[in-house]
Amino acid sequence: MSITRVAKVETMAHNRRSSTQYALQGKQCERCRNQSTPLWRNGPRAARELCNACGIKWGNERRREIREKRRQGN
């Protein structure tokens, strides 16, 4: 006979703001033209010009290009 210990996990309700609350008047993503995002990210030309999704994609592309340049240089 085995005894299993069960821990009770309590979750707190988080006060999450909808992404529409993060839409700044007249601001839009330079890449996809989205106006609502949970976080504005830096882009290639200026600070806070990309929506969250495009900022992540741009950062990944940039890192990939840097890695490729390093490989070619070796």
Biopython code that builds the backbone (N, CA, C, O; Angstrom):
import numpy as np
from Bio.PDB.StructureBuilder import StructureBuilder

atoms = [
    (1, "MET", "N", (0.850, -1.176, 0.000)),
    (1, "MET", "CA", (0.000, 0.000, 0.000)),
    (1, "MET", "C", (0.890, 1.232, 0.000)),
    (1, "MET", "O", (1.765, 1.372, 0.855)),
    (2, "SER", "N", (0.672, 2.117, -0.948)),
    (2, "SER", "CA", (1.485, 3.328, -1.021)),
    (2, "SER", "C", (0.629, 4.545, -0.686)),
    (2, "SER", "O", (-0.572, 4.586, -0.952)),
    (3, "ILE", "N", (1.277, 5.506, -0.106)),
    (3, "ILE", "CA", (0.594, 6.746, 0.263)),
    (3, "ILE", "C", (1.105, 7.843, -0.667)),
    (3, "ILE", "O", (2.310, 8.044, -0.817)),
    (4, "THR", "N", (0.181, 8.530, -1.274)),
    (4, "THR", "CA", (0.543, 9.610, -2.182)),
    (4, "THR", "C", (0.233, 10.933, -1.512)),
    (4, "THR", "O", (-0.866, 11.157, -1.006)),
    (5, "ARG", "N", (1.222, 11.797, -1.521)),
    (5, "ARG", "CA", (1.045, 13.111, -0.917)),
    (5, "ARG", "C", (0.575, 14.078, -2.008)),
    (5, "ARG", "O", (1.184, 14.174, -3.074)),
    (6, "VAL", "N", (-0.487, 14.772, -1.729)),
    (6, "VAL", "CA", (-1.041, 15.718, -2.687)),
    (6, "VAL", "C", (-0.938, 17.107, -2.090)),
    (6, "VAL", "O", (-1.448, 17.372, -1.001)),
    (7, "ALA", "N", (-0.284, 17.972, -2.803)),
    (7, "ALA", "CA", (-0.149, 19.354, -2.336)),
    (7, "ALA", "C", (-1.260, 20.195, -2.941)),
    (7, "ALA", "O", (-1.577, 20.085, -4.125)),
    (8, "LYS", "N", (-1.830, 21.017, -2.116)),
    (8, "LYS", "CA", (-2.880, 21.899, -2.597)),
    (8, "LYS", "C", (-2.219, 23.158, -3.162)),
    (8, "LYS", "O", (-1.429, 23.821, -2.489)),
    (9, "VAL", "N", (-2.554, 23.461, -4.383)),
    (9, "VAL", "CA", (-1.986, 24.632, -5.033)),
    (9, "VAL", "C", (-3.088, 25.662, -5.194)),
    (9, "VAL", "O", (-4.127, 25.405, -5.802)),
    (10, "GLU", "N", (-2.835, 26.824, -4.636)),
    (10, "GLU", "CA", (-3.807, 27.897, -4.765)),
    (10, "GLU", "C", (-3.318, 28.867, -5.829)),
    (10, "GLU", "O", (-2.139, 29.216, -5.879)),
    (11, "THR", "N", (-4.216, 29.282, -6.651)),
    (11, "THR", "CA", (-3.852, 30.250, -7.677)),
    (11, "THR", "C", (-4.540, 31.563, -7.381)),
    (11, "THR", "O", (-5.681, 31.607, -6.923)),
    (12, "MET", "N", (-3.824, 32.613, -7.652)),
    (12, "MET", "CA", (-4.397, 33.936, -7.455)),
    (12, "MET", "C", (-4.901, 34.444, -8.793)),
    (12, "MET", "O", (-4.294, 34.211, -9.839)),
    (13, "ALA", "N", (-5.994, 35.123, -8.737)),
    (13, "ALA", "CA", (-6.513, 35.737, -9.959)),
    (13, "ALA", "C", (-5.650, 36.954, -10.263)),
    (13, "ALA", "O", (-5.457, 37.824, -9.415)),
    (14, "HIS", "N", (-5.145, 36.999, -11.462)),
    (14, "HIS", "CA", (-4.299, 38.122, -11.854)),
    (14, "HIS", "C", (-5.152, 39.192, -12.509)),
    (14, "HIS", "O", (-6.064, 38.905, -13.285)),
    (15, "ASN", "N", (-4.836, 40.405, -12.183)),
    (15, "ASN", "CA", (-5.496, 41.526, -12.840)),
    (15, "ASN", "C", (-4.752, 41.803, -14.130)),
    (15, "ASN", "O", (-3.764, 42.537, -14.135)),
    (16, "ARG", "N", (-5.203, 41.240, -15.186)),
    (16, "ARG", "CA", (-4.545, 41.454, -16.472)),
    (16, "ARG", "C", (-5.296, 42.527, -17.237)),
    (16, "ARG", "O", (-6.523, 42.526, -17.329)),
    (17, "ARG", "N", (-4.525, 43.423, -17.771)),
    (17, "ARG", "CA", (-5.120, 44.453, -18.610)),
    (17, "ARG", "C", (-5.241, 43.907, -20.022)),
    (17, "ARG", "O", (-4.387, 43.152, -20.485)),
    (18, "SER", "N", (-6.284, 44.287, -20.684)),
    (18, "SER", "CA", (-6.407, 43.852, -22.077)),
    (18, "SER", "C", (-5.394, 44.623, -22.910)),
    (18, "SER", "O", (-5.015, 45.742, -22.564)),
    (19, "SER", "N", (-4.967, 44.026, -23.996)),
    (19, "SER", "CA", (-3.936, 44.654, -24.815)),
    (19, "SER", "C", (-4.404, 45.977, -25.409)),
    (19, "SER", "O", (-3.584, 46.801, -25.812)),
    (20, "THR", "N", (-5.711, 46.182, -25.464)),
    (20, "THR", "CA", (-6.198, 47.448, -26.009)),
    (20, "THR", "C", (-5.838, 48.604, -25.091)),
    (20, "THR", "O", (-5.782, 49.745, -25.549)),
    (21, "GLN", "N", (-5.598, 48.353, -23.831)),
    (21, "GLN", "CA", (-5.200, 49.422, -22.927)),
    (21, "GLN", "C", (-3.775, 49.878, -23.196)),
    (21, "GLN", "O", (-3.362, 50.939, -22.728)),
    (22, "TYR", "N", (-3.032, 49.096, -23.936)),
    (22, "TYR", "CA", (-1.664, 49.451, -24.260)),
    (22, "TYR", "C", (-1.557, 50.147, -25.611)),
    (22, "TYR", "O", (-0.458, 50.470, -26.061)),
    (23, "ALA", "N", (-2.668, 50.374, -26.240)),
    (23, "ALA", "CA", (-2.643, 51.073, -27.521)),
    (23, "ALA", "C", (-2.470, 52.562, -27.244)),
    (23, "ALA", "O", (-3.274, 53.169, -26.537)),
    (24, "LEU", "N", (-1.434, 53.131, -27.798)),
    (24, "LEU", "CA", (-1.206, 54.553, -27.637)),
    (24, "LEU", "C", (-1.833, 55.270, -28.818)),
    (24, "LEU", "O", (-1.799, 54.788, -29.950)),
    (25, "GLN", "N", (-2.398, 56.411, -28.537)),
    (25, "GLN", "CA", (-3.117, 57.130, -29.574)),
    (25, "GLN", "C", (-2.185, 57.455, -30.743)),
    (25, "GLN", "O", (-1.167, 58.124, -30.569)),
    (26, "GLY", "N", (-2.543, 56.977, -31.923)),
    (26, "GLY", "CA", (-1.788, 57.257, -33.126)),
    (26, "GLY", "C", (-0.544, 56.407, -33.311)),
    (26, "GLY", "O", (0.129, 56.543, -34.334)),
    (27, "LYS", "N", (-0.210, 55.543, -32.372)),
    (27, "LYS", "CA", (0.994, 54.717, -32.486)),
    (27, "LYS", "C", (0.640, 53.410, -33.171)),
    (27, "LYS", "O", (-0.392, 52.802, -32.887)),
    (28, "GLN", "N", (1.513, 52.985, -34.078)),
    (28, "GLN", "CA", (1.316, 51.703, -34.742)),
    (28, "GLN", "C", (2.667, 51.080, -35.037)),
    (28, "GLN", "O", (3.675, 51.772, -35.179)),
    (29, "CYS", "N", (2.663, 49.775, -35.123)),
    (29, "CYS", "CA", (3.875, 49.016, -35.405)),
    (29, "CYS", "C", (4.380, 49.369, -36.806)),
    (29, "CYS", "O", (3.601, 49.443, -37.756)),
    (30, "GLU", "N", (5.677, 49.582, -36.919)),
    (30, "GLU", "CA", (6.268, 49.931, -38.213)),
    (30, "GLU", "C", (6.254, 48.771, -39.193)),
    (30, "GLU", "O", (6.353, 48.981, -40.402)),
    (31, "ARG", "N", (6.132, 47.561, -38.692)),
    (31, "ARG", "CA", (6.188, 46.381, -39.556)),
    (31, "ARG", "C", (4.804, 45.888, -39.969)),
    (31, "ARG", "O", (4.549, 45.666, -41.153)),
    (32, "CYS", "N", (3.913, 45.719, -38.997)),
    (32, "CYS", "CA", (2.605, 45.114, -39.298)),
    (32, "CYS", "C", (1.435, 46.086, -39.155)),
    (32, "CYS", "O", (0.294, 45.735, -39.453)),
    (33, "ARG", "N", (1.714, 47.290, -38.705)),
    (33, "ARG", "CA", (0.697, 48.344, -38.524)),
    (33, "ARG", "C", (-0.301, 48.054, -37.405)),
    (33, "ARG", "O", (-1.352, 48.690, -37.336)),
    (34, "ASN", "N", (0.015, 47.107, -36.535)),
    (34, "ASN", "CA", (-0.837, 46.810, -35.387)),
    (34, "ASN", "C", (-0.802, 48.009, -34.439)),
    (34, "ASN", "O", (0.240, 48.642, -34.273)),
    (35, "GLN", "N", (-1.936, 48.318, -33.822)),
    (35, "GLN", "CA", (-1.996, 49.461, -32.919)),
    (35, "GLN", "C", (-2.130, 49.056, -31.461)),
    (35, "GLN", "O", (-2.081, 49.911, -30.578)),
    (36, "SER", "N", (-2.298, 47.773, -31.195)),
    (36, "SER", "CA", (-2.514, 47.302, -29.837)),
    (36, "SER", "C", (-1.547, 46.161, -29.537)),
    (36, "SER", "O", (-1.481, 45.182, -30.280)),
    (37, "THR", "N", (-0.797, 46.295, -28.440)),
    (37, "THR", "CA", (0.179, 45.276, -28.077)),
    (37, "THR", "C", (0.440, 45.339, -26.576)),
    (37, "THR", "O", (0.320, 46.411, -25.981)),
    (38, "PRO", "N", (0.789, 44.230, -25.956)),
    (38, "PRO", "CA", (1.103, 44.274, -24.527)),
    (38, "PRO", "C", (2.439, 44.958, -24.245)),
    (38, "PRO", "O", (2.692, 45.377, -23.115)),
    (39, "LEU", "N", (3.310, 45.077, -25.277)),
    (39, "LEU", "CA", (4.622, 45.687, -25.062)),
    (39, "LEU", "C", (5.155, 46.240, -26.371)),
    (39, "LEU", "O", (5.178, 45.535, -27.380)),
    (40, "TRP", "N", (5.583, 47.491, -26.364)),
    (40, "TRP", "CA", (6.245, 48.074, -27.531)),
    (40, "TRP", "C", (7.726, 47.794, -27.413)),
    (40, "TRP", "O", (8.314, 48.003, -26.352)),
    (41, "ARG", "N", (8.344, 47.318, -28.500)),
    (41, "ARG", "CA", (9.757, 46.930, -28.492)),
    (41, "ARG", "C", (10.580, 47.811, -29.426)),
    (41, "ARG", "O", (10.070, 48.421, -30.365)),
    (42, "ASN", "N", (11.877, 47.849, -29.123)),
    (42, "ASN", "CA", (12.802, 48.595, -29.965)),
    (42, "ASN", "C", (12.943, 47.911, -31.313)),
    (42, "ASN", "O", (12.845, 46.688, -31.420)),
    (43, "GLY", "N", (13.173, 48.713, -32.332)),
    (43, "GLY", "CA", (13.356, 48.181, -33.674)),
    (43, "GLY", "C", (14.659, 48.661, -34.273)),
    (43, "GLY", "O", (15.501, 49.220, -33.570)),
    (44, "PRO", "N", (14.833, 48.446, -35.571)),
    (44, "PRO", "CA", (16.098, 48.791, -36.213)),
    (44, "PRO", "C", (16.366, 50.295, -36.293)),
    (44, "PRO", "O", (17.524, 50.710, -36.329)),
    (45, "ARG", "N", (15.335, 51.099, -36.320)),
    (45, "ARG", "CA", (15.546, 52.536, -36.495)),
    (45, "ARG", "C", (15.325, 53.354, -35.235)),
    (45, "ARG", "O", (16.016, 54.349, -35.018)),
    (46, "ALA", "N", (14.379, 52.954, -34.405)),
    (46, "ALA", "CA", (14.045, 53.792, -33.255)),
    (46, "ALA", "C", (13.537, 52.941, -32.096)),
    (46, "ALA", "O", (13.197, 51.768, -32.255)),
    (47, "ALA", "N", (13.500, 53.565, -30.944)),
    (47, "ALA", "CA", (12.996, 52.885, -29.756)),
    (47, "ALA", "C", (11.477, 52.785, -29.811)),
    (47, "ALA", "O", (10.795, 53.713, -30.246)),
    (48, "ARG", "N", (10.965, 51.662, -29.368)),
    (48, "ARG", "CA", (9.529, 51.423, -29.225)),
    (48, "ARG", "C", (8.755, 51.605, -30.526)),
    (48, "ARG", "O", (7.682, 52.210, -30.533)),
    (49, "GLU", "N", (9.292, 51.087, -31.618)),
    (49, "GLU", "CA", (8.599, 51.235, -32.894)),
    (49, "GLU", "C", (7.909, 49.958, -33.351)),
    (49, "GLU", "O", (7.130, 49.988, -34.303)),
    (50, "LEU", "N", (8.187, 48.818, -32.676)),
    (50, "LEU", "CA", (7.617, 47.542, -33.091)),
    (50, "LEU", "C", (6.698, 46.981, -32.015)),
    (50, "LEU", "O", (6.940, 47.162, -30.822)),
    (51, "CYS", "N", (5.633, 46.293, -32.449)),
    (51, "CYS", "CA", (4.768, 45.604, -31.494)),
    (51, "CYS", "C", (5.552, 44.435, -30.896)),
    (51, "CYS", "O", (6.642, 44.117, -31.371)),
    (52, "ASN", "N", (5.029, 43.819, -29.899)),
    (52, "ASN", "CA", (5.720, 42.728, -29.215)),
    (52, "ASN", "C", (6.106, 41.605, -30.173)),
    (52, "ASN", "O", (7.256, 41.165, -30.172)),
    (53, "ALA", "N", (5.176, 41.140, -30.980)),
    (53, "ALA", "CA", (5.442, 40.020, -31.890)),
    (53, "ALA", "C", (6.518, 40.379, -32.915)),
    (53, "ALA", "O", (7.447, 39.601, -33.132)),
    (54, "CYS", "N", (6.402, 41.537, -33.538)),
    (54, "CYS", "CA", (7.383, 41.938, -34.548)),
    (54, "CYS", "C", (8.742, 42.211, -33.919)),
    (54, "CYS", "O", (9.773, 41.942, -34.534)),
    (55, "GLY", "N", (8.754, 42.740, -32.704)),
    (55, "GLY", "CA", (10.019, 42.985, -32.014)),
    (55, "GLY", "C", (10.766, 41.698, -31.737)),
    (55, "GLY", "O", (11.988, 41.646, -31.868)),
    (56, "ILE", "N", (10.043, 40.663, -31.355)),
    (56, "ILE", "CA", (10.672, 39.363, -31.108)),
    (56, "ILE", "C", (11.197, 38.786, -32.419)),
    (56, "ILE", "O", (12.322, 38.290, -32.474)),
    (57, "LYS", "N", (10.389, 38.850, -33.471)),
    (57, "LYS", "CA", (10.822, 38.337, -34.779)),
    (57, "LYS", "C", (12.057, 39.083, -35.273)),
    (57, "LYS", "O", (13.002, 38.458, -35.756)),
    (58, "TRP", "N", (12.063, 40.405, -35.159)),
    (58, "TRP", "CA", (13.191, 41.204, -35.620)),
    (58, "TRP", "C", (14.455, 40.868, -34.822)),
    (58, "TRP", "O", (15.541, 40.751, -35.391)),
    (59, "GLY", "N", (14.310, 40.714, -33.513)),
    (59, "GLY", "CA", (15.456, 40.355, -32.682)),
    (59, "GLY", "C", (16.034, 39.003, -33.055)),
    (59, "GLY", "O", (17.253, 38.840, -33.100)),
    (60, "ASN", "N", (15.175, 38.034, -33.322)),
    (60, "ASN", "CA", (15.641, 36.702, -33.731)),
    (60, "ASN", "C", (16.356, 36.760, -35.080)),
    (60, "ASN", "O", (17.392, 36.121, -35.263)),
    (61, "GLU", "N", (15.806, 37.524, -36.021)),
    (61, "GLU", "CA", (16.439, 37.667, -37.334)),
    (61, "GLU", "C", (17.809, 38.322, -37.199)),
    (61, "GLU", "O", (18.772, 37.915, -37.849)),
    (62, "ARG", "N", (17.880, 39.327, -36.359)),
    (62, "ARG", "CA", (19.141, 40.045, -36.140)),
    (62, "ARG", "C", (20.204, 39.125, -35.545)),
    (62, "ARG", "O", (21.349, 39.122, -35.996)),
    (63, "ARG", "N", (19.828, 38.348, -34.538)),
    (63, "ARG", "CA", (20.773, 37.407, -33.924)),
    (63, "ARG", "C", (21.234, 36.356, -34.934)),
    (63, "ARG", "O", (22.405, 35.976, -34.944)),
    (64, "ARG", "N", (20.318, 35.886, -35.782)),
    (64, "ARG", "CA", (20.663, 34.898, -36.801)),
    (64, "ARG", "C", (21.684, 35.480, -37.782)),
    (64, "ARG", "O", (22.644, 34.802, -38.148)),
    (65, "GLU", "N", (21.486, 36.729, -38.207)),
    (65, "GLU", "CA", (22.424, 37.380, -39.122)),
    (65, "GLU", "C", (23.806, 37.527, -38.488)),
    (65, "GLU", "O", (24.818, 37.314, -39.156)),
    (66, "ILE", "N", (23.855, 37.883, -37.227)),
    (66, "ILE", "CA", (25.133, 38.039, -36.527)),
    (66, "ILE", "C", (25.863, 36.705, -36.456)),
    (66, "ILE", "O", (27.071, 36.643, -36.685)),
    (67, "ARG", "N", (25.131, 35.635, -36.139)),
    (67, "ARG", "CA", (25.753, 34.301, -36.076)),
    (67, "ARG", "C", (26.316, 33.890, -37.430)),
    (67, "ARG", "O", (27.413, 33.336, -37.508)),
    (68, "GLU", "N", (25.561, 34.161, -38.502)),
    (68, "GLU", "CA", (26.017, 33.797, -39.844)),
    (68, "GLU", "C", (27.272, 34.573, -40.232)),
    (68, "GLU", "O", (28.178, 34.012, -40.848)),
    (69, "LYS", "N", (27.334, 35.852, -39.881)),
    (69, "LYS", "CA", (28.517, 36.660, -40.182)),
    (69, "LYS", "C", (29.733, 36.128, -39.434)),
    (69, "LYS", "O", (30.836, 36.094, -39.979)),
    (70, "ARG", "N", (29.533, 35.716, -38.191)),
    (70, "ARG", "CA", (30.643, 35.166, -37.406)),
    (70, "ARG", "C", (31.147, 33.867, -38.014)),
    (70, "ARG", "O", (32.354, 33.628, -38.057)),
    (71, "ARG", "N", (30.237, 33.032, -38.479)),
    (71, "ARG", "CA", (30.631, 31.757, -39.098)),
    (71, "ARG", "C", (31.412, 31.995, -40.387)),
    (71, "ARG", "O", (32.388, 31.295, -40.659)),
    (72, "GLN", "N", (30.997, 32.962, -41.167)),
    (72, "GLN", "CA", (31.681, 33.262, -42.424)),
    (72, "GLN", "C", (33.066, 33.850, -42.175)),
    (72, "GLN", "O", (33.980, 33.658, -42.978)),
    (73, "GLY", "N", (33.217, 34.555, -41.078)),
    (73, "GLY", "CA", (34.493, 35.180, -40.750)),
    (73, "GLY", "C", (35.526, 34.203, -40.240)),
    (73, "GLY", "O", (36.718, 34.511, -40.272)),
    (74, "ASN", "N", (35.116, 33.036, -39.771)),
    (74, "ASN", "CA", (36.069, 32.057, -39.214)),
    (74, "ASN", "C", (36.761, 31.279, -40.273)),
    (74, "ASN", "O", (37.589, 30.420, -39.967)),
]
sb = StructureBuilder()
sb.init_structure("model")
sb.init_model(0)
sb.init_chain("A")
sb.init_seg("    ")
for serial, (resi, resn, name, xyz) in enumerate(atoms, 1):
    if name == "N":
        sb.init_residue(resn, " ", resi, " ")
    sb.init_atom(name, np.array(xyz, "f"), 0.0, 1.0, " ", f" {name:<3s}", serial, name[0])
structure = sb.get_structure()
